[in-house]
Amino acid sequence: MSRLMSPAPEASNNNRPKRPDDEADPLAVTYCVGLKLDRGLVFAADTRTNAGVDNIATFKKLHVWEEPGERVFTLLTAGNLAITQSVVSILSEQIASPTLNKTNLMSVDTMFQAARLVGQAVRDVRALDGDALAASAESFFVTFVFGGQIKGEAPRLFQIYSAGNFIEATDDTMFFQIGEHKYGKPILDRVTRRDMRLGEAAKMVLLSFDSTLRSNLSVGMPIDLMLYNTDSFTAHRQKRIDREDPYFQTLSSEWSNALRKAFTEIPEFEI
């Protein structure tokens, strides 16, 4: 019995292949990170949506489906909230009605097939709502980080675009960011290692969020965090972290102190 736990670039005129940097959203109002490491996967997402300074709300952007002992999937969402909620609903309804939807997240054989299923859900929403959005001068903009493990293969991690196409994390590219990624990227670039412990990676990801929160008001707490251990096939390591969380407060304070100390100790530039 499966259990639901939660709740690509625009086509160009010349039909050139889609690239990861084609979807830089100037209205990024979220931040999500997914990492693929030797010991498993790490996922984190903020919860803020912003339709103006006087219209800010909290919505879950980290969604999990699992069949304990067999498979676990996690989906991080960014972009148009109505579109991302529709995609999540399609995937959930497919699982809930297996006789009508023989191909669903609980029936596919590989993570590649699962990623294709998410991409197809994005295309289905575009087919239904794309013309209406265009008529209202609204863009069809969403991005996803999707990862997990199906019994019989290793954990895998994907970034899925508005067109439903996707790329997969490799040993050279171990993490994906969606939304407002630039402030939190430097520490990921400097610190990420394949052999990191998941708790160590979680510390790094939270520092990435701390940097983003300090520099962009459109990203907000609480932060949803999930750690997945390879071959555990369970999604029990989840936590929602708010501003009063003692660990996050200590982490933020100690990191600021460490940066100031390092800055002070480096000799001044002379010319």
Backbone as CSV, one residue per row, in Angstrom:
resi,resn,N_x,N_y,N_z,CA_x,CA_y,CA_z,C_x,C_y,C_z
1,MET,0.853,-1.190,0.000,0.000,0.000,0.000,0.888,1.239,0.000
2,SER,0.665,2.105,-0.973,1.450,3.337,-1.028,0.867,4.358,-0.071
3,ARG,1.685,5.312,0.302,1.243,6.341,1.246,1.746,7.697,0.784
4,LEU,0.844,8.645,0.614,1.203,10.013,0.251,1.428,10.802,1.519
5,MET,2.626,11.395,1.632,2.974,12.062,2.881,2.852,13.569,2.798
6,SER,2.880,14.141,1.602,2.926,15.590,1.499,1.573,16.214,1.300
7,PRO,1.480,17.365,1.374,0.105,17.881,1.657,-0.339,17.067,2.427
8,ALA,10.744,23.691,-17.554,11.754,23.496,-18.535,11.736,24.658,-19.441
9,PRO,12.559,24.815,-19.740,12.581,26.139,-20.333,11.484,26.338,-21.354
10,GLU,11.094,27.583,-21.566,10.114,27.894,-22.589,10.660,27.534,-23.965
11,ALA,9.799,27.027,-24.841,10.239,26.669,-26.179,10.691,27.906,-26.931
12,SER,11.825,27.808,-27.603,12.348,28.945,-28.347,11.970,28.837,-29.805
13,ASN,12.132,29.945,-30.535,11.731,29.979,-31.925,12.581,29.081,-32.799
14,ASN,13.843,28.889,-32.434,14.718,28.076,-33.262,14.807,26.632,-32.778
15,ASN,13.995,26.269,-31.786,13.924,24.895,-31.300,15.273,24.346,-30.854
16,ARG,16.131,25.211,-30.379,17.427,24.738,-29.903,17.244,23.937,-28.625
17,PRO,18.184,23.044,-28.286,18.078,22.270,-27.045,18.018,23.173,-25.830
18,LYS,17.310,22.730,-24.814,17.176,23.510,-23.595,18.417,23.365,-22.735
19,ARG,18.855,24.435,-22.121,20.024,24.431,-21.261,19.616,24.773,-19.836
20,PRO,20.401,24.304,-18.857,20.035,24.563,-17.461,19.903,26.034,-17.124
21,ASP,20.639,26.913,-17.827,20.596,28.329,-17.469,19.538,29.105,-18.231
22,ASP,18.684,28.403,-18.983,17.661,29.082,-19.766,16.503,29.576,-18.914
23,GLU,16.412,29.128,-17.675,15.239,29.439,-16.874,15.573,30.330,-15.691
24,ALA,16.343,31.352,-15.904,16.629,32.306,-14.833,15.404,33.181,-14.634
25,ASP,14.694,32.953,-13.557,13.437,33.645,-13.312,13.710,34.969,-12.617
26,PRO,13.400,36.108,-13.271,13.648,37.398,-12.641,12.742,37.654,-11.447
27,LEU,11.705,36.846,-11.273,10.770,37.043,-10.162,10.879,35.907,-9.147
28,ALA,12.085,35.385,-8.998,12.273,34.263,-8.077,11.820,34.629,-6.671
29,VAL,10.907,33.856,-6.133,10.399,34.133,-4.787,10.422,32.865,-3.948
30,THR,11.391,32.030,-4.204,11.527,30.802,-3.425,12.962,30.346,-3.511
31,TYR,13.317,29.386,-2.694,14.639,28.783,-2.773,14.534,27.326,-2.353
32,CYS,15.005,26.443,-3.220,15.001,25.012,-2.950,16.340,24.419,-3.367
33,VAL,16.782,23.404,-2.640,18.050,22.735,-2.914,17.873,21.228,-2.796
34,GLY,18.486,20.499,-3.725,18.564,19.050,-3.629,19.990,18.601,-3.867
35,LEU,20.490,17.673,-3.050,21.844,17.147,-3.190,21.820,15.627,-3.288
36,LYS,22.700,15.104,-4.144,22.893,13.655,-4.261,24.309,13.329,-3.797
37,LEU,24.407,12.572,-2.708,25.685,12.231,-2.107,25.816,10.710,-2.007
38,ASP,27.005,10.252,-1.641,27.212,8.808,-1.524,26.279,8.182,-0.495
39,ARG,25.993,8.903,0.575,25.177,8.360,1.661,23.679,8.553,1.443
40,GLY,23.297,9.331,0.438,21.877,9.540,0.206,21.570,10.886,-0.401
41,LEU,20.393,11.396,-0.098,19.880,12.628,-0.688,19.499,13.616,0.405
42,VAL,19.648,14.900,0.095,19.235,15.973,0.996,18.340,16.924,0.214
43,PHE,17.201,17.287,0.797,16.264,18.211,0.163,15.895,19.310,1.153
44,ALA,15.753,20.529,0.651,15.305,21.634,1.506,14.559,22.648,0.662
45,ALA,13.549,23.274,1.255,12.751,24.281,0.551,12.225,25.302,1.540
46,ASP,12.184,26.552,1.106,11.515,27.561,1.924,10.013,27.427,1.716
47,THR,9.229,28.279,2.341,7.769,28.138,2.284,7.060,29.440,1.928
48,ARG,7.787,30.418,1.440,7.179,31.722,1.190,6.677,31.838,-0.246
49,THR,5.487,32.403,-0.404,5.014,32.867,-1.704,4.752,34.356,-1.592
50,ASN,4.964,35.049,-2.686,4.930,36.510,-2.645,4.220,37.044,-3.874
51,ALA,3.060,37.652,-3.663,2.336,38.328,-4.740,2.314,39.827,-4.482
52,GLY,3.379,40.322,-3.882,3.457,41.730,-3.506,3.776,41.848,-2.033
53,VAL,4.263,43.010,-1.632,4.708,43.178,-0.247,3.575,43.026,0.755
54,ASP,2.334,43.212,0.301,1.203,43.086,1.218,0.436,41.787,1.003
55,ASN,1.030,40.842,0.270,0.347,39.578,-0.001,1.354,38.431,0.045
56,ILE,1.830,38.139,1.249,2.815,37.086,1.460,2.150,35.951,2.224
57,ALA,2.387,34.717,1.777,1.755,33.564,2.415,2.760,32.426,2.530
58,THR,2.364,31.387,3.269,3.208,30.217,3.468,2.571,29.012,2.797
59,PHE,3.335,28.346,1.927,2.880,27.136,1.255,4.008,26.113,1.257
60,LYS,3.661,24.861,1.424,4.641,23.786,1.398,5.139,23.577,-0.025
61,LYS,6.448,23.504,-0.197,7.055,23.288,-1.511,7.876,22.008,-1.567
62,LEU,7.880,21.252,-0.482,8.557,19.960,-0.428,7.488,18.886,-0.264
63,HIS,7.374,18.016,-1.264,6.319,17.003,-1.287,6.955,15.616,-1.346
64,VAL,6.413,14.688,-0.582,6.994,13.354,-0.472,5.925,12.293,-0.705
65,TRP,6.283,11.295,-1.510,5.470,10.094,-1.655,6.351,8.898,-1.312
66,GLU,5.798,7.914,-0.650,6.601,6.733,-0.346,5.760,5.474,-0.316
67,GLU,6.387,4.377,-0.647,5.890,3.029,-0.395,6.960,2.375,0.471
68,PRO,6.775,2.385,1.788,7.843,1.957,2.696,8.442,0.610,2.306
69,GLY,9.768,0.584,2.277,10.486,-0.629,1.919,10.676,-0.829,0.438
70,GLU,10.031,0.015,-0.381,10.093,-0.175,-1.830,10.568,1.063,-2.590
71,ARG,10.056,2.247,-2.214,10.404,3.443,-2.980,10.053,4.701,-2.200
72,VAL,10.810,5.753,-2.481,10.575,7.071,-1.890,10.840,8.118,-2.961
73,PHE,9.957,9.118,-3.052,10.123,10.230,-3.997,9.955,11.554,-3.259
74,THR,10.760,12.527,-3.632,10.627,13.883,-3.097,10.621,14.868,-4.251
75,LEU,9.715,15.843,-4.187,9.592,16.859,-5.226,9.646,18.241,-4.595
76,LEU,10.582,19.064,-5.055,10.673,20.470,-4.667,10.128,21.313,-5.807
77,THR,9.374,22.371,-5.479,8.690,23.138,-6.518,9.018,24.620,-6.436
78,ALA,9.126,25.243,-7.601,9.327,26.692,-7.682,8.599,27.212,-8.907
79,GLY,8.179,28.477,-8.844,7.478,29.085,-9.963,6.016,29.334,-9.644
80,ASN,5.201,29.387,-10.682,3.778,29.666,-10.553,3.114,28.642,-9.633
81,LEU,2.570,29.106,-8.510,2.031,28.203,-7.493,0.862,27.382,-8.019
82,ALA,0.000,27.989,-8.826,-1.147,27.258,-9.361,-0.686,26.098,-10.241
83,ILE,0.371,26.324,-11.013,0.890,25.266,-11.882,1.525,24.159,-11.057
84,THR,2.369,24.531,-10.092,3.048,23.497,-9.303,2.053,22.678,-8.488
85,GLN,1.008,23.327,-7.961,0.001,22.572,-7.219,-0.757,21.612,-8.134
86,SER,-0.992,22.033,-9.374,-1.666,21.150,-10.331,-0.811,19.929,-10.643
87,VAL,0.485,20.139,-10.809,1.389,19.017,-11.081,1.383,18.032,-9.916
88,VAL,1.488,18.543,-8.695,1.464,17.680,-7.510,0.139,16.922,-7.429
89,SER,-0.957,17.591,-7.729,-2.273,16.945,-7.671,-2.401,15.839,-8.710
90,ILE,-1.886,16.073,-9.915,-1.928,15.041,-10.954,-1.186,13.795,-10.493
91,LEU,0.017,13.974,-9.970,0.814,12.834,-9.513,0.123,12.098,-8.372
92,SER,-0.486,12.848,-7.456,-1.176,12.237,-6.319,-2.425,11.486,-6.762
93,GLU,-3.185,12.065,-7.684,-4.402,11.411,-8.154,-4.087,10.153,-8.955
94,GLN,-2.983,10.164,-9.685,-2.578,8.956,-10.397,-2.316,7.811,-9.424
95,ILE,-1.666,8.127,-8.309,-1.387,7.106,-7.292,-2.683,6.632,-6.641
96,ALA,-3.594,7.555,-6.389,-4.845,7.228,-5.701,-5.790,6.400,-6.562
97,SER,-5.625,6.458,-7.896,-6.524,5.727,-8.806,-5.707,4.849,-9.752
98,PRO,-5.060,3.801,-9.232,-4.180,2.986,-10.071,-4.898,2.232,-11.178
99,THR,-6.190,1.935,-10.994,-6.906,1.232,-12.059,-7.108,2.134,-13.264
100,LEU,-7.249,3.435,-13.023,-7.400,4.388,-14.122,-6.050,4.882,-14.631
101,ASN,-5.038,4.806,-13.792,-3.705,5.302,-14.146,-2.680,4.215,-13.841
102,LYS,-2.568,3.270,-14.755,-1.682,2.134,-14.510,-0.224,2.564,-14.425
103,THR,0.116,3.683,-15.072,1.465,4.227,-14.961,1.442,5.373,-13.967
104,ASN,2.046,5.164,-12.823,2.107,6.185,-11.785,3.412,6.015,-11.018
105,LEU,3.648,6.893,-10.054,4.920,6.843,-9.336,5.125,5.521,-8.597
106,MET,4.049,4.851,-8.247,4.178,3.601,-7.514,4.272,2.384,-8.426
107,SER,4.194,2.585,-9.734,4.252,1.448,-10.657,5.466,1.474,-11.577
108,VAL,6.106,2.629,-11.741,7.247,2.706,-12.659,8.418,1.900,-12.108
109,ASP,9.296,1.474,-13.015,10.398,0.591,-12.640,11.689,1.322,-12.318
110,THR,11.842,2.553,-12.807,13.095,3.279,-12.610,12.825,4.732,-12.255
111,MET,13.831,5.388,-11.678,13.720,6.810,-11.377,13.644,7.633,-12.656
112,PHE,14.284,7.172,-13.725,14.174,7.881,-14.999,12.720,7.914,-15.456
113,GLN,12.039,6.773,-15.364,10.629,6.732,-15.738,9.797,7.626,-14.826
114,ALA,10.153,7.685,-13.548,9.436,8.557,-12.614,9.619,10.019,-12.992
115,ALA,10.850,10.405,-13.354,11.099,11.783,-13.781,10.329,12.104,-15.053
116,ARG,10.249,11.136,-15.963,9.453,11.337,-17.177,7.981,11.556,-16.824
117,LEU,7.506,10.869,-15.811,6.111,11.014,-15.394,5.855,12.418,-14.856
118,VAL,6.790,12.955,-14.074,6.655,14.331,-13.588,6.670,15.299,-14.764
119,GLY,7.597,15.091,-15.697,7.652,15.954,-16.873,6.364,15.922,-17.675
120,GLN,5.758,14.735,-17.795,4.494,14.630,-18.521,3.374,15.355,-17.790
121,ALA,3.394,15.321,-16.459,2.391,16.066,-15.689,2.516,17.560,-15.950
122,VAL,3.745,18.053,-16.062,3.958,19.469,-16.397,3.359,19.773,-17.767
123,ARG,3.597,18.892,-18.736,3.056,19.106,-20.083,1.535,19.034,-20.096
124,ASP,0.975,18.159,-19.267,-0.486,18.066,-19.192,-1.087,19.374,-18.676
125,VAL,-0.459,19.967,-17.666,-0.956,21.243,-17.144,-0.809,22.332,-18.196
126,ARG,0.297,22.330,-18.921,0.473,23.327,-19.987,-0.612,23.176,-21.046
127,ALA,-0.917,21.932,-21.420,-1.949,21.701,-22.427,-3.307,22.217,-21.961
128,LEU,-3.588,22.096,-20.662,-4.865,22.545,-20.123,-4.923,24.052,-19.910
129,ASP,-3.856,24.627,-19.386,-3.893,26.017,-18.919,-3.013,26.977,-19.705
130,GLY,-2.161,26.449,-20.588,-1.194,27.299,-21.274,-1.822,28.430,-22.063
131,ASP,-2.861,28.133,-22.842,-3.497,29.169,-23.664,-4.145,30.242,-22.798
132,ALA,-4.805,29.827,-21.719,-5.452,30.800,-20.835,-4.416,31.690,-20.160
133,LEU,-3.290,31.117,-19.763,-2.224,31.921,-19.165,-1.675,32.918,-20.170
134,ALA,-1.450,32.449,-21.395,-0.921,33.337,-22.431,-1.894,34.468,-22.729
135,ALA,-3.190,34.159,-22.739,-4.197,35.187,-23.007,-4.222,36.249,-21.921
136,SER,-3.790,35.882,-20.727,-3.730,36.836,-19.615,-2.336,37.416,-19.427
137,ALA,-1.473,37.168,-20.407,-0.086,37.651,-20.364,0.677,37.091,-19.171
138,GLU,0.318,35.875,-18.759,1.017,35.192,-17.672,1.938,34.133,-18.267
139,SER,3.147,34.042,-17.762,4.090,33.058,-18.281,3.869,31.705,-17.616
140,PHE,4.182,30.647,-18.355,4.131,29.294,-17.813,5.533,28.984,-17.311
141,PHE,5.783,29.331,-16.050,7.129,29.181,-15.506,7.111,28.350,-14.242
142,VAL,7.740,27.185,-14.306,7.918,26.331,-13.135,9.244,25.590,-13.275
143,THR,9.841,25.245,-12.167,10.978,24.331,-12.143,10.833,23.422,-10.926
144,PHE,11.403,22.237,-11.050,11.292,21.236,-9.994,12.643,20.574,-9.757
145,VAL,12.880,20.176,-8.522,13.935,19.221,-8.207,13.231,17.951,-7.750
146,PHE,13.565,16.841,-8.395,12.874,15.574,-8.133,13.914,14.491,-7.877
147,GLY,13.761,13.776,-6.779,14.718,12.720,-6.478,14.116,11.641,-5.615
148,GLY,14.870,10.578,-5.456,14.413,9.477,-4.628,15.125,8.194,-4.987
149,GLN,14.512,7.096,-4.605,15.103,5.789,-4.876,14.011,4.753,-5.026
150,ILE,14.173,3.894,-6.031,13.321,2.731,-6.240,14.173,1.493,-5.976
151,LYS,13.630,0.535,-5.268,14.386,-0.665,-4.914,14.963,-1.314,-6.165
152,GLY,16.244,-1.614,-6.108,16.914,-2.217,-7.252,17.847,-1.274,-7.971
153,GLU,17.769,0.028,-7.655,18.708,0.984,-8.237,19.125,2.002,-7.190
154,ALA,20.175,2.755,-7.512,20.711,3.749,-6.582,19.822,4.987,-6.551
155,PRO,19.930,5.807,-5.503,19.200,7.083,-5.495,19.603,7.935,-6.690
156,ARG,18.643,8.716,-7.195,18.902,9.593,-8.342,18.223,10.936,-8.103
157,LEU,18.737,11.961,-8.787,18.255,13.332,-8.586,18.163,14.024,-9.932
158,PHE,17.057,14.759,-10.157,16.801,15.412,-11.437,16.350,16.853,-11.219
159,GLN,16.601,17.689,-12.221,15.991,19.015,-12.292,15.096,19.031,-13.516
160,ILE,13.836,19.403,-13.305,12.819,19.339,-14.354,12.367,20.751,-14.691
161,TYR,12.252,21.025,-15.986,11.976,22.375,-16.472,10.526,22.549,-16.928
162,SER,10.206,23.772,-17.329,8.835,24.120,-17.722,8.347,23.337,-18.928
163,ALA,9.276,22.878,-19.767,8.893,22.105,-20.939,8.713,20.628,-20.621
164,GLY,8.989,20.235,-19.383,8.879,18.837,-19.006,10.153,18.050,-19.230
165,ASN,11.165,18.692,-19.812,12.456,18.030,-19.991,13.269,18.144,-18.717
166,PHE,14.350,17.387,-18.624,15.091,17.381,-17.363,16.540,16.966,-17.565
167,ILE,17.346,17.256,-16.541,18.722,16.803,-16.477,18.909,16.041,-15.172
168,GLU,19.975,15.223,-15.109,20.212,14.397,-13.926,21.520,14.780,-13.261
169,ALA,21.535,14.750,-11.942,22.754,15.022,-11.185,23.786,13.937,-11.453
170,THR,25.060,14.345,-11.440,26.172,13.430,-11.675,27.204,13.607,-10.564
171,ASP,28.294,12.845,-10.659,29.369,13.012,-9.684,30.010,14.387,-9.793
172,ASP,29.927,15.011,-10.963,30.490,16.345,-11.154,29.511,17.446,-10.768
173,THR,28.227,17.181,-10.908,27.179,18.140,-10.536,26.272,17.459,-9.523
174,MET,26.591,17.651,-8.248,25.936,16.877,-7.191,24.716,17.561,-6.599
175,PHE,24.462,18.821,-6.974,23.311,19.508,-6.393,22.600,20.341,-7.439
176,PHE,21.318,20.551,-7.198,20.497,21.441,-8.010,19.859,22.477,-7.095
177,GLN,19.749,23.698,-7.591,19.038,24.775,-6.901,17.971,25.312,-7.836
178,ILE,16.834,25.675,-7.290,15.802,26.348,-8.071,15.313,27.552,-7.283
179,GLY,14.784,28.533,-8.003,14.356,29.761,-7.354,15.512,30.727,-7.212
180,GLU,15.543,31.440,-6.108,16.563,32.467,-5.855,17.844,31.795,-5.374
181,HIS,18.680,31.370,-6.319,19.795,30.495,-5.980,21.134,31.193,-5.788
182,LYS,21.279,32.433,-6.251,22.632,32.996,-6.338,23.273,33.267,-4.981
183,TYR,22.489,33.644,-3.985,23.074,33.973,-2.680,23.558,32.726,-1.933
184,GLY,22.879,31.620,-2.137,23.231,30.407,-1.413,24.164,29.475,-2.146
185,LYS,24.553,29.839,-3.358,25.378,28.938,-4.167,26.841,28.880,-3.742
186,PRO,27.473,29.992,-3.333,28.915,29.934,-3.045,29.317,28.859,-2.044
187,ILE,28.584,28.716,-0.951,28.992,27.713,0.030,28.811,26.302,-0.513
188,LEU,27.791,26.088,-1.340,27.610,24.773,-1.944,28.765,24.456,-2.879
189,ASP,29.182,25.451,-3.665,30.311,25.246,-4.573,31.598,24.940,-3.813
190,ARG,31.805,25.608,-2.692,33.055,25.471,-1.947,33.115,24.216,-1.075
191,VAL,31.985,23.777,-0.559,31.998,22.789,0.524,31.503,21.404,0.110
192,THR,30.619,21.304,-0.878,30.003,20.023,-1.213,31.042,18.960,-1.571
193,ARG,30.907,17.785,-0.948,31.733,16.623,-1.253,30.827,15.395,-1.343
194,ARG,31.177,14.478,-2.216,30.378,13.262,-2.371,30.291,12.464,-1.082
195,ASP,31.378,12.461,-0.285,31.433,11.603,0.897,30.921,12.278,2.164
196,MET,30.244,13.411,2.030,29.712,14.099,3.204,28.689,13.239,3.942
197,ARG,28.708,13.325,5.264,27.619,12.758,6.051,26.362,13.602,5.817
198,LEU,25.205,13.003,5.925,23.973,13.737,5.635,23.756,14.882,6.614
199,GLY,24.108,14.680,7.883,23.992,15.769,8.848,24.923,16.916,8.520
200,GLU,26.110,16.590,8.036,27.067,17.609,7.613,26.524,18.376,6.411
201,ALA,25.932,17.634,5.471,25.344,18.274,4.296,24.160,19.152,4.682
202,ALA,23.366,18.704,5.656,22.236,19.511,6.118,22.722,20.822,6.715
203,LYS,23.805,20.776,7.480,24.390,22.005,8.028,24.776,22.961,6.908
204,MET,25.409,22.431,5.867,25.809,23.253,4.729,24.596,23.870,4.035
205,VAL,23.563,23.072,3.831,22.358,23.566,3.162,21.692,24.662,3.990
206,LEU,21.637,24.486,5.295,21.030,25.514,6.144,21.841,26.805,6.121
207,LEU,23.157,26.708,6.019,23.972,27.914,5.861,23.695,28.576,4.520
208,SER,23.458,27.771,3.498,23.082,28.310,2.194,21.769,29.080,2.290
209,PHE,20.821,28.535,3.055,19.551,29.232,3.267,19.749,30.493,4.093
210,ASP,20.605,30.424,5.100,20.853,31.596,5.935,21.378,32.755,5.093
211,SER,22.297,32.473,4.188,22.824,33.520,3.306,21.730,34.091,2.418
212,THR,20.867,33.220,1.918,19.784,33.669,1.042,18.768,34.507,1.805
213,LEU,18.407,34.062,3.001,17.435,34.797,3.814,17.935,36.189,4.174
214,ARG,19.239,36.329,4.390,19.809,37.628,4.746,19.810,38.599,3.568
215,SER,19.794,38.071,2.347,19.977,38.920,1.167,18.727,39.100,0.326
216,ASN,17.685,38.298,0.570,16.491,38.372,-0.266,15.246,38.147,0.582
217,LEU,14.426,39.184,0.708,13.221,39.097,1.536,12.134,38.239,0.909
218,SER,12.257,37.912,-0.390,11.226,37.103,-1.029,11.343,35.628,-0.660
219,VAL,12.449,35.253,-0.025,12.624,33.892,0.491,12.402,33.937,1.995
220,GLY,11.563,33.043,2.514,11.222,33.141,3.927,11.081,31.804,4.621
221,MET,11.236,31.834,5.922,11.061,30.648,6.752,9.573,30.440,7.037
222,PRO,9.221,29.238,7.503,10.085,28.125,7.871,10.688,27.393,6.671
223,ILE,11.699,26.577,6.958,12.377,25.756,5.966,11.973,24.306,6.196
224,ASP,11.556,23.627,5.135,11.285,22.193,5.215,12.536,21.440,4.784
225,LEU,12.979,20.495,5.609,14.220,19.760,5.368,13.944,18.264,5.414
226,MET,14.544,17.532,4.466,14.425,16.073,4.459,15.780,15.462,4.153
227,LEU,16.153,14.442,4.929,17.362,13.663,4.691,16.941,12.239,4.352
228,TYR,17.490,11.711,3.247,17.158,10.343,2.846,18.426,9.502,2.811
229,ASN,18.468,8.453,3.625,19.599,7.528,3.646,19.443,6.480,2.553
230,THR,20.507,6.266,1.784,20.483,5.277,0.719,20.004,3.922,1.238
231,ASP,19.086,3.310,0.482,18.528,1.982,0.759,17.663,1.919,2.016
232,SER,17.280,3.061,2.568,16.384,3.042,3.733,14.925,2.906,3.312
233,PHE,14.587,3.445,2.150,13.226,3.395,1.607,12.187,3.860,2.620
234,THR,12.535,4.912,3.315,11.610,5.544,4.248,11.888,7.039,4.268
235,ALA,10.857,7.821,4.521,10.981,9.282,4.493,10.778,9.874,5.878
236,HIS,11.267,9.193,6.905,10.973,9.632,8.274,11.862,10.777,8.742
237,ARG,12.972,11.057,8.051,13.889,12.104,8.522,13.494,13.452,7.914
238,GLN,12.409,14.016,8.415,11.910,15.305,7.947,11.748,16.253,9.132
239,LYS,11.962,17.533,8.872,11.780,18.528,9.923,11.441,19.873,9.301
240,ARG,10.568,20.620,9.966,10.290,22.012,9.599,11.033,22.911,10.582
241,ILE,11.852,23.808,10.056,12.720,24.663,10.863,12.228,26.097,10.783
242,ASP,11.890,26.681,11.924,11.448,28.073,11.954,12.536,28.954,12.557
243,ARG,12.264,30.240,12.641,13.285,31.185,13.110,13.659,30.971,14.568
244,GLU,12.786,30.357,15.332,13.073,30.124,16.745,13.819,28.819,16.983
245,ASP,14.102,28.086,15.920,14.801,26.818,16.070,16.185,27.055,16.677
246,PRO,16.508,26.446,17.824,17.785,26.722,18.502,18.998,26.414,17.640
247,TYR,18.948,25.303,16.904,20.109,24.955,16.079,20.330,25.986,14.985
248,PHE,19.248,26.395,14.317,19.396,27.363,13.234,19.898,28.702,13.761
249,GLN,19.404,29.127,14.918,19.879,30.381,15.502,21.372,30.314,15.814
250,THR,21.806,29.204,16.407,23.227,29.042,16.720,24.061,28.986,15.452
251,LEU,23.583,28.237,14.473,24.287,28.117,13.194,24.496,29.478,12.556
252,SER,23.436,30.275,12.483,23.509,31.593,11.856,24.470,32.506,12.601
253,SER,24.380,32.508,13.922,25.235,33.375,14.726,26.701,32.969,14.634
254,GLU,26.974,31.678,14.783,28.351,31.195,14.744,28.980,31.404,13.370
255,TRP,28.191,31.234,12.318,28.718,31.443,10.965,29.069,32.911,10.745
256,SER,28.219,33.798,11.199,28.517,35.232,11.074,29.793,35.582,11.833
257,ASN,29.924,35.048,13.048,31.128,35.311,13.839,32.374,34.757,13.162
258,ALA,32.260,33.559,12.596,33.407,32.938,11.934,33.834,33.729,10.701
259,LEU,32.868,34.228,9.940,33.192,35.032,8.760,33.880,36.331,9.156
260,ARG,33.353,36.986,10.193,33.972,38.237,10.638,35.390,37.998,11.157
261,LYS,35.577,36.900,11.869,36.902,36.573,12.405,37.887,36.300,11.268
262,ALA,37.455,35.514,10.280,38.327,35.218,9.144,38.667,36.487,8.376
263,PHE,37.683,37.360,8.194,37.918,38.616,7.486,38.945,39.469,8.225
264,THR,38.822,39.526,9.544,39.745,40.336,10.344,41.168,39.785,10.288
265,GLU,41.299,38.473,10.256,42.618,37.848,10.318,43.365,37.864,8.989
266,ILE,42.671,38.044,7.892,43.343,38.117,6.589,44.010,39.481,6.461
267,PRO,45.287,39.541,6.073,45.978,40.831,5.952,45.270,41.763,4.977
268,GLU,45.343,43.061,5.258,44.749,44.055,4.368,45.489,44.088,3.031
269,PHE,44.761,44.491,2.019,45.360,44.655,0.693,46.181,45.939,0.660
270,GLU,47.331,45.867,0.063,48.190,47.047,-0.036,48.569,47.288,-1.490
271,ILE,48.637,48.556,-1.836,49.015,48.916,-3.201,49.783,50.229,-3.176
